[in-house]
Amino acid sequence: MAKRILRACIEQVIEFDTKMESMVFINELKASGRLFSINSNKQGEDGKVILHIRKQYNNNIFPYE
């Protein structure tokens, strides 16, 4: 019996030094045409930004659930 991947994504938690750096990253994701969702985007008192995202893996269907 063969297996098939029905849906796939990459989940990442990324720390950026500045808000601007995180915005550039998000804009690059948008420009890539790859589907993604932002689970959280938090800025700490030290100015660092923690971005929790899920993005499409290769050409697999992106899971929206």
C-alpha positions as CSV (number, residue, x, y, z in Angstrom):
1,M,0.0,0.0,0.0
2,A,1.4,3.4,-1.0
3,K,1.3,6.4,1.2
4,R,0.5,9.9,0.2
5,I,1.1,13.1,2.0
6,L,-2.3,14.9,2.1
7,R,-1.3,18.1,3.9
8,A,2.1,19.4,5.2
9,C,3.5,22.5,6.7
10,I,6.6,23.7,8.5
11,E,6.1,25.2,12.0
12,Q,8.7,27.7,13.2
13,V,9.3,30.0,16.1
14,I,11.8,32.6,15.1
15,E,13.5,35.4,17.2
16,F,14.3,38.7,15.4
17,D,16.4,41.5,16.9
18,T,14.0,44.2,15.6
19,K,10.4,44.7,14.5
20,M,11.7,45.9,11.2
21,E,13.6,42.6,10.6
22,S,10.5,40.6,11.3
23,M,8.4,42.7,8.9
24,V,11.0,42.2,6.1
25,F,10.8,38.4,6.7
26,I,7.0,38.5,6.5
27,N,7.0,40.6,3.4
28,E,9.5,38.1,1.8
29,L,7.1,35.3,2.7
30,K,4.2,37.1,1.0
31,A,6.3,37.8,-2.1
32,S,7.3,34.1,-2.4
33,G,3.7,33.1,-3.0
34,R,3.9,30.3,-0.4
35,L,0.9,30.0,1.9
36,F,1.5,30.8,5.6
37,S,-0.2,31.7,8.8
38,I,1.1,33.7,11.8
39,N,0.1,32.1,15.0
40,S,1.7,34.8,17.2
41,N,3.8,37.9,16.8
42,K,5.1,39.3,20.1
43,Q,7.6,42.0,20.9
44,G,9.4,41.9,24.2
45,E,10.5,44.8,26.4
46,D,14.0,44.3,25.0
47,G,12.7,45.0,21.4
48,K,13.2,41.5,20.2
49,V,10.3,39.9,18.3
50,I,9.2,36.3,18.6
51,L,7.3,35.1,15.5
52,H,5.4,31.8,15.6
53,I,4.4,30.8,12.0
54,R,3.3,27.8,9.9
55,K,4.2,27.8,6.3
56,Q,3.5,25.7,3.3
57,Y,6.0,22.8,2.8
58,N,7.0,22.4,-0.9
59,N,3.9,22.2,-3.0
60,N,1.8,20.3,-0.5
61,I,-1.7,21.4,0.4
62,F,-1.4,23.8,3.3
63,P,-3.4,22.7,6.4
64,Y,-5.7,25.5,7.5
65,E,-7.0,23.7,10.6
